[in-house]
């Protein structure tokens, strides 16, 4: 009898934890447009602010509601009117913390929305957390010619950048730029990357520092841009063009206008959720550009089959470092797919030493978690350049070669005390098309090269550095 009771109790608990849940808005701001559609955006749909599948139904009494299917674990969410510019805010029009719900805690959850960001007259309740002058908005409308759009781009310059005009720095490209530096622009919290990097430098844990370039997501275009493949339910399919923009348009601009180390050994890319998916893809498509990949809570499920096929068909450069981290209870597929990606990369030739795999029992699909994990990921990815696998254990050469794309001449900068280096330029088939010795600051004549993509290699003693080169 006792065993039957315990079995019944267990079944009831399981049923309760997996029951459907209805979210109900009992009140919205008086200035909410009568024709507005309100959406639920959260960790369950990759924070898509205007996903039709998560639009609330308006009831005759003026309330709104939506029922989510049964699930397990904890989700985080907010209400929007279709974009992050129209997200809910508090009474002072300041940002609100992510709401959360644990399945099994009840089948009806009631909320009120106090304000909408675009209808509240600014954001006076929010105090910016971006560190100045380290962080700046490089452009509010940087052109993305590959997609016919513009986007806000942020820039973080490390401590000492202005005071040391001859120093050059690694670069980390990050997605969801709204969330990287400032709580006032974020849609679900900030990473605090500027504070973390500044603290690491001040503590002597990051000797050189790093330039960070953060690109805002496109709001309703986020899912489209962060996957090269279409998901029948959620979209996607513009990831190729977005990655081409990073490599063919944005990186050349950054390398031309800022003192960067242009080689792949000093160039990284990182993002969370869909940003983790597109970062992984970028490193696979452009192995001669990116050598460091930060993969936080990756949404590999979004394009699972084509992504893993692509990994098999385009093995990663063995000298690329991948840092994986996620919570163990974020979803049923998160950790298994992250582990499968690590194993696929290793099967394709990436040594175990270049694969850092970090499932965290307390991790969640949220900015606070990625903020906490960023320092460890950054320190591992940007540790002082050690021996490479592809060139017989040679350490990386900290050089710069610009402009890129190049038309007639290419300028090469070498680190002190290196005075000269062996230059080799190979075409897309691996054929050597130009070689010679180059001195620091000396222009290299590339006018005779045909237009196209090339691979540049510099060797100085035991040091070697590489990068992709485009000839205009």
Helices and strands as residue ranges (DSSP letters): H 2-17, E 21-27, E 39-42, G 43-45, G 52-54, E 57-58, E 64-68, E 74-80, G 84-86, E 88-89, E 99-102, E 108-112, E 115-116, G 117-119, E 135-144, E 149-156, E 170-174, G 177-179, H 193-202, E 210-215, G 219-221, H 222-225, E 230-231, E 235-236, H 239-244, I 245-250, H 251-257, G 264-266, E 267-272, H 274-285, E 292-296, G 300-303, H 304-313, E 321-327, H 334-347, G 352-354, E 355-360, H 367-381, E 400-402, E 409-413, E 420-426, E 432-439, E 443-445, E 452-460, E 463-471
